[in-house]
Amino acid sequence: MFRHQGKNRTFIHNLRLATLLSFVAGIVNITGVLSLQTLTTNVTGHFAYFAEEIMKRDYAAAITFFVFTIFFLLGAFTSNFIAELISKKHPDLSHVIPIALEMLVLISVGIFGTQSELSSVEGKWIAFSMLFAMGIQNSLVTKISQSTVRTTHLTGLFTDLGIELSQLFFYKKPEEKKKLKTSIYLRLSIILFFFIGCFSGGFIYNLIEMKTLFIAAIFLLFALLYDYLRLQFHVIKRKTFHYKSILDK
């Protein structure tokens, strides 16, 4: 789901990537809401809060919300910078370090973080860390899927879904309808798994609080292992076919 890019990428690759990582984002989202009463997977709302605090002349709070957006941006920058750097020599591994870094951040917050007030120093750093991790994920997924998949926020997805649902009334050619329905199915899958992540994460949070982020990290590890094992399977399959071809000759 990570390795195939460009023309080699299929709908199934995007679907696997979308469902798994939108589930992870859902878990992170609800954990941020329950522990800090703020959003930690996107920055749209934080710009509104930033403007509100400026109007109220609470400049310290305004700066905090502005820094939230910077950490998301920093996560996106770091993810792509690392991926580009590694892809020069090891293109098949360009996704591993960003995902591993995201896992490390989530595990660290799960270990050291506690339910806090957003106004506290600890609360701020928890939010900074989670936004940084989601910036990493969103950047990586966007690049790999060529902007087809977004997993950390739903505003654009609902917009695209509304557009595509309306197009069903106008697109008549079978190939156009098939492509449109495939896109709608992908977007609905992302929305559904984001919701499942939020819903299940909320229940788990009631039991283990910030350690809920361990579940998100486990699913990221599963994604890496799944991708690696599928690669090894195809390598063995190709070698077997090659040896069989030689023996047949």
N, C-alpha and C positions, 0 to 999 in steps of 0.2 A: 504493500500500500504506500510505502515511502519511496521506493527506489525507482518506480516507473514515472517518467516525466515526458512531456511533449507528446509526440504521436504515439508513443508506446503506452500512454496512459488510457485506461478504459473506464467506463461507468462503474464497474465493480470495484476497481481500485479506489475511486473517489467515494463510493458508498461505504466501504470498509473504513476508510480514513475518517469520513464524516461522522458515522455512528459512534465509533469508539471515542474520538476526541471531543465530540459534542457532549457525550456522557461525562467525560472528565471535566469539561468546562462547567457543566451543570452542577457537579459536586462542589467545585471550587466556588461557584457563584453562591450557592445556598450556605456554604460554610462562612463566607464573608458576610452575608446578610445576617446570619444568626449570631456570629461572634462579634461583629463590629457595627452592625446595622448600616452597612454601606455596600455598594456594588464593587466587586473586585475582578470582574471579567471584561469590562469595557469602560470607556471614559466619557461617553456621551453625557450622562447625567452629571458628571463632575464639572463639566464646563458651566452647566446651569447653576450648580452650587457655588462655583467660583464667582460668577456674576452676582449671585444673591448676596454673598458675603462682602463683595466690594460695595454693593449698594448699602449694606448695613454698616459699612466701615469697620468690619471685623477683618482686618488685613491679615492677621496671623492665620485665621481659618481659611481665608481666600488663598493664601500661599500654599497651604496644605493641599487643597483641592487641585491647584495648579501642578504641584509636584506629583500628584497621583497620575496625571496625564503624562508627565515626563517619564515616570518609571515604566508605564506601558510602552511609550515610545522607545525607551532605552532597551526594553526587552525585545522589541521587534528589531531594533538596530543590531543588537548583540546576536540574535538568532541568525539573521541573514549574513552578517559579517563572518561569523564562524562557518556557516554553511558554504559561503563563497571561498573562504580561505582553504577549507578542507577539500572542496570539490576540485581544486587545481591538481591535486595528486591522487585523491581517493574519492571520486564522485559517488561511489556506492555507499560511502560512510558519512556523507555530508549532513544527514539528518540525525545521526546518532548522538553527537555531542550536544546539540541544542535540546533534544529530548532528555538526555541525561542531566543537563543543567536544570531543566524544568523540574525533573524528578527530585533533584537535590534541594531545590528551593522549597518545594512542597513538603518534602520530608522534614526539612529544617524547621519550617513553620509548624508542622505537626508536632515536633518534639519540644520546641522552645516556646511556641505561642500559647496564649491563654485567652479566654473570653475577656475582652478589654473594651474600654471606652475609646472611641475613635479620637477623642481629644488628647488621650494619653500618648506618651512617647512610644510605648510598646504597641498600642493600637495602630499608630501611624506606620511603624515599621512592618507590622504584619500586613497592612494594606499595601504598602510599597512593594513588599516581596511578592504578594499574590498577583498584583497587577503586572509586575515584571515577568512572572512566570506565564501569565496569560498573553502578554505581548510576544514572548518567545513562541508560544504555541500558534497564535494567530498568524504571525509572520511566516512560520515554517509551512503551515497548512496552505496558506494563500499562495505561496511560491510553488509548492509541489503540485497543487491542483490548477495552477494558472488562473487563480482568482475564482475558480468554480465553487470551492468549498470555504465557508467561514464557520468557525465553531464556537467562538466566545461571545457572540451577541446575535440577537434575532431581528433587530430592526430592519436591516437590509434584506434579510431572508423573507420577512413578511411582505416587504415591498415587492421583491422579485416574484414571490408566490402570487400576490394579487395581480400583477401584470400578466403572468403566465396563465393563470386561471381565466382571465378575460380573453386571452388570445385563443383559447380553446373554441370560442364561438366564431373565430374568423379564419383560423388555419384549417384548410380543407384537405390539402394533399396528405396522403398517408405517411410519407416520410417526415413531413413537418410535424404532424400530430404525434408521431412516435417519439421524435426528439423532444417535443414539448412535454409529453407525459413523463418521459424519463427524467427531465429536469425537475418537474413538479414532485415526482416521487423522491428524488434526492433531497429536495428542500424540506419536504414533509418528514423525512427520516431524521434530518438534523434537528428539526423542531421537537420531534417526538423524543429523541434520545437526550436532548438537552433537558427536557421536562422530566424524563425518567431519572436523570442524574440529580436534578434538584430535589425531586420527590424522595428518592431513596437516600440521598445525602442528608436530607432533613431528618429522617428517621434514625440514621446512623449517628448523626450529630448528637441526638438526645442521649445516646449511649456512651460515646467516646469523645465527644466535643472536637477539639482541633485535630485530634488524631484521625478524624474522617479524611483528612488529606492524604493519609497513607493509602487509602483505597484508590484515590485518583492516581497516586504514584504507581501502585500495583498494576493498574490498567495500562499505564504508559509503558511499564516494563513488559507487560504482556504483548503490547503492540510491537515493541522492538524484537522480542523473541519470536513472535509469529512471522514477522518479516524476514528475520534471519533464517528460520527453519524452512520457510517456503523457498528461499533462495537456494539453500543447500539441497532441498528436494529436487529443484529444477537442474542444479548442477549435476547431481547424481544421475538424474534421468537422461541428461544429454550425454554424459559419459557412457552410460549403459547402451544407449542407442548407437553411439559412435563405435564402441567395441563390437556390438552386434553386427553393425554394417561391415566391419573389417572381417569378422568371422564368416559372414555370408559370402564374401568375395573369395 
